[in-house]
C-alpha cells in the first residue's frame, strides 16, 4: 500500500492575487545570549509575501532558523545571518525579512556608598530587518530613574523659610537652637515630591556596528540623569540618593534634554527617538517629553 503524500496547502495558489508586507509569527519563546548572559526571550519572525499568487509562507522554516540564536552571542552579524536564512528559505516568495527580540537585560548595579549591589532589569527590544538588501538594527530600552520636581522643591523651601520666620522672629539666634530646628519636623515642614520615572529610548544603529551597545546606552543614560533607581541599599546609600535628588531637580523637559545630549555622544548611534515619562505623585496624570535626533551626513 502506497503512503499518501502529505498535503501542502500553503503551496497552493490563492484565489486573490495580493502581496503582503509582513507574514510570520509573534511571541516565539527562545533563549538568547547577550554579552555572555543567557536570557529568556520572545521573538517575532516574519518575511514579506511578495508573490501575490502564493497562498502563504513556510513558517516552520522561520522557526527552525531561529535555532541559530541559541548557539551564539547576539550581535548584528548574527542577526544578519538569521535574516539571510529567512530569505534563502523563502526564495521566490520574499525579498524582506524581519526579526524582533524582546527580553529583559539583567545587570548587577552597585549601591551609591555601601559595598552592596543588586540586580536590575532593563526591558529591551532588538529589531532587525533586511529589506531590499539593506540591513538595519534598532534598539528599544527602558531605563527607570527618580525625578524630583523643581517647582515643588521651591515651594517647600518657601514654607520652610516662613516657618523659620515664625519660630525665630525677634529671638536671638543660637547655633544649637537652629541646628535642632533644622533636624526636626517642626522646622522642615514640607518636602518636595518626587516620582519614579521612565526613559524609553529608541535608537537606530550605524550600519557597520559589530556589537549591540546596550550597556553603553544604559550607562550613558543613567549618568546623564544622575538618579537611577537603586537595588540593595543601606541608610548611607538612601541618604546619598536623597542628596542626589535634591541636587538634581528636573522637569521631564530637563530629563529629555539631558538624554538627547548624552545619546548623541554614544558611539554607534545614528538616530534616536526618546520619551521620558514622569509618573506624577501630585497629579493623577503623567508628565511626558519627547525628543528626536538624526546625525547629519558629512
C-alpha positions in Angstrom: 0.0 0.0 0.0 1.5 3.3 -1.1 1.9 6.1 1.6 -0.1 9.2 0.9 1.8 12.4 0.3 1.1 15.0 3.0 -0.8 18.0 1.6 1.0 21.3 1.3 -1.9 23.8 1.4 0.5 26.8 1.7 1.9 25.9 -1.8 -1.5 26.2 -3.4 -2.3 29.3 -5.3 -4.6 31.9 -3.7 -7.9 33.0 -5.1 -6.9 36.6 -4.8 -3.5 37.8 -6.1 -2.3 40.2 -3.4 1.2 40.6 -2.0 1.6 41.1 1.8 4.1 43.2 3.6 4.6 41.0 6.7 3.7 37.4 7.4 5.1 35.3 10.2 4.9 34.6 13.9 4.9 36.6 17.2 5.8 35.6 20.7 8.1 32.7 19.9 9.9 31.6 23.2 13.6 31.0 22.9 16.8 31.6 24.9 19.3 34.2 23.7 22.7 35.3 24.9 23.6 39.0 25.3 27.2 39.8 26.3 27.6 36.3 27.7 24.3 36.4 29.7 21.7 33.7 29.0 18.2 35.3 28.9 14.7 34.2 28.2 13.3 36.0 25.2 10.3 36.2 22.9 10.8 36.6 19.1 8.7 38.0 16.3 9.8 36.5 13.0 8.4 37.4 9.6 9.0 37.9 5.9 7.2 39.7 3.1 5.0 37.7 0.8 5.8 39.4 -2.5 4.4 36.6 -4.7 0.8 37.6 -4.6 -0.2 34.3 -6.2 1.2 32.2 -3.3 -1.2 31.1 -0.6 1.3 31.6 2.3 4.9 31.3 3.6 6.7 28.4 5.2 6.5 29.4 8.9 8.3 26.3 10.1 11.4 27.4 8.2 11.4 30.7 10.1 11.1 28.8 13.4 14.0 26.5 12.6 16.2 29.3 11.5 15.9 30.8 15.0 17.9 27.9 16.4 21.0 29.9 15.2 20.3 32.4 18.0 20.7 29.7 20.7 24.3 29.0 19.9 26.0 32.4 19.7 26.1 35.7 21.4 23.6 38.2 19.9 25.3 40.6 17.5 24.4 42.5 14.3 26.3 39.9 12.3 24.3 37.0 13.8 21.0 38.9 13.2 22.0 39.4 9.6 22.7 35.7 9.2 19.3 34.8 10.5 17.5 37.2 8.3 19.5 35.9 5.3 18.4 32.4 6.2 14.7 33.6 6.3 15.1 34.9 2.8 17.1 31.9 1.5 14.3 29.5 2.7 11.7 31.7 1.0 13.5 32.3 -2.3 10.9 33.4 -4.9 8.4 34.4 -2.3 10.0 37.1 -0.2 12.5 40.0 -0.5 12.2 41.4 3.0 12.8 39.7 6.4 12.2 40.9 9.9 13.1 39.8 13.4 12.2 41.4 16.8 13.6 40.0 20.0 12.1 41.1 23.3 13.8 40.3 26.6 14.8 41.8 30.0 18.5 42.5 30.3 19.7 41.8 33.8 22.5 43.9 35.1 24.1 44.0 38.6 24.4 47.5 39.8 26.4 48.8 42.8 24.9 50.9 45.6 25.9 54.5 45.9 28.0 54.3 49.0 28.0 50.9 50.7 29.5 47.7 49.1 26.1 46.3 48.4 24.9 45.6 44.9 21.7 44.2 43.3 20.2 43.1 40.0 18.1 45.4 37.8 16.1 44.5 34.8 16.0 46.7 31.7 13.3 45.8 29.1 14.9 45.6 25.7 13.7 45.1 22.2 16.2 44.3 19.3 14.6 44.9 15.9 16.4 43.8 12.8 15.3 44.0 9.2 16.7 43.1 5.8 14.7 44.9 3.2 15.8 45.3 -0.5 19.3 44.1 0.6 19.5 46.9 3.2 20.2 45.7 6.7 19.1 47.7 9.7 19.1 47.3 13.5 17.2 49.3 16.1 17.2 49.0 19.9 14.5 49.9 22.4 15.5 50.2 26.0 13.6 51.3 29.1 15.6 53.0 31.9 14.0 53.8 35.3 15.1 56.8 37.4 13.8 59.1 40.1 12.9 62.7 39.4 12.2 65.5 41.9 10.0 68.4 40.8 11.8 71.8 40.8 8.6 73.6 41.4 7.6 71.6 44.5 11.2 72.0 45.8 10.9 75.8 45.6 7.5 75.8 47.2 8.8 73.5 50.0 11.8 75.8 50.6 9.4 78.8 50.9 7.3 77.1 53.5 10.5 76.2 55.5 11.6 79.8 55.3 8.2 81.0 56.5 8.3 78.5 59.4 11.8 79.8 60.3 10.4 83.4 60.4 7.5 82.3 62.6 9.7 80.3 65.0 12.6 82.8 65.3 11.1 86.2 64.8 12.5 88.7 67.3 14.6 86.0 69.0 18.3 85.8 69.4 19.7 83.0 67.2 21.6 80.4 68.9 23.6 77.9 66.9 22.3 74.9 68.8 18.7 76.0 68.5 18.9 76.5 64.8 20.7 73.1 64.4 18.0 71.3 66.3 15.3 73.2 64.4 16.8 72.0 61.1 16.8 68.4 62.2 13.2 68.5 63.4 9.8 68.0 61.7 8.9 71.3 63.3 11.4 73.1 61.1 11.3 71.1 57.9 7.5 71.4 57.5 7.5 70.5 53.8 9.3 68.2 51.3 9.3 68.3 47.5 7.6 65.5 45.7 9.5 63.0 43.5 8.3 60.2 41.3 9.6 57.0 39.7 10.2 57.9 36.1 11.0 56.0 32.9 13.1 56.9 29.9 12.1 55.0 26.7 15.0 55.0 24.3 14.6 54.0 20.7 17.9 54.1 18.8 19.0 53.3 15.3 22.4 51.8 14.9 25.1 52.6 12.4 25.4 50.2 9.5 28.8 48.8 10.5 28.4 48.4 14.2 29.8 45.0 15.2 28.2 44.7 18.7 25.0 45.7 20.4 25.8 48.8 22.6 23.2 48.0 25.2 25.4 48.5 28.2 26.9 51.7 26.8 23.5 53.2 26.2 22.2 52.3 29.6 25.3 53.7 31.4 25.3 56.9 29.4 21.6 57.4 30.1 21.9 56.8 33.8 24.9 59.0 34.1 23.1 61.8 32.3 20.0 61.5 34.6 22.0 61.1 37.8 19.3 59.4 39.8 18.9 55.9 38.5 16.7 53.7 40.8 18.6 51.6 43.3 18.5 48.0 44.4 20.0 46.9 47.7 20.8 49.9 49.9 21.9 50.8 53.4 20.9 54.0 55.1 24.1 55.7 53.8 23.0 54.8 50.3 19.5 56.1 50.9 20.9 59.4 52.2 23.2 59.7 49.2 20.2 59.1 46.9 18.2 61.8 48.7 21.2 64.2 48.2 21.4 63.3 44.5 17.7 64.0 44.1 17.9 67.3 46.0 20.8 68.5 43.9 19.4 67.1 40.7 15.9 68.7 40.3 14.4 68.2 36.9 11.2 68.5 35.0 10.5 66.0 32.2 11.8 68.6 29.8 15.2 68.7 31.6 15.5 64.9 31.5 14.7 64.8 27.8 17.4 67.4 27.0 20.0 65.6 29.1 19.3 62.3 27.4 19.4 63.9 24.0 22.8 65.3 24.6 24.1 62.1 26.1 22.9 59.8 23.3 24.4 62.0 20.6 27.8 61.2 22.1 27.2 57.4 22.4 29.2 55.6 19.7 27.3 53.5 17.1 24.1 55.6 17.2 23.0 57.4 14.0 19.4 58.3 15.0 17.1 58.1 18.0 13.7 59.0 19.4 13.3 59.2 23.2 10.4 59.6 25.5 10.6 60.4 29.2 7.6 59.7 31.5 7.4 61.2 35.0 4.6 59.3 36.8 3.4 62.2 38.9 2.9 61.8 42.6 1.0 65.1 42.7 -1.3 64.6 39.7 -3.3 61.7 38.5 -1.7 62.0 35.1 1.9 61.7 33.8 4.2 64.4 32.6 5.8 63.4 29.2 8.5 64.9 26.9 9.9 63.5 23.7 12.9 64.3 21.6 14.5 63.1 18.3 17.9 63.4 16.6 19.4 62.3 13.3 23.1 62.6 12.7 23.8 64.9 9.8 25.7 63.3 6.9 29.2 64.8 6.2 
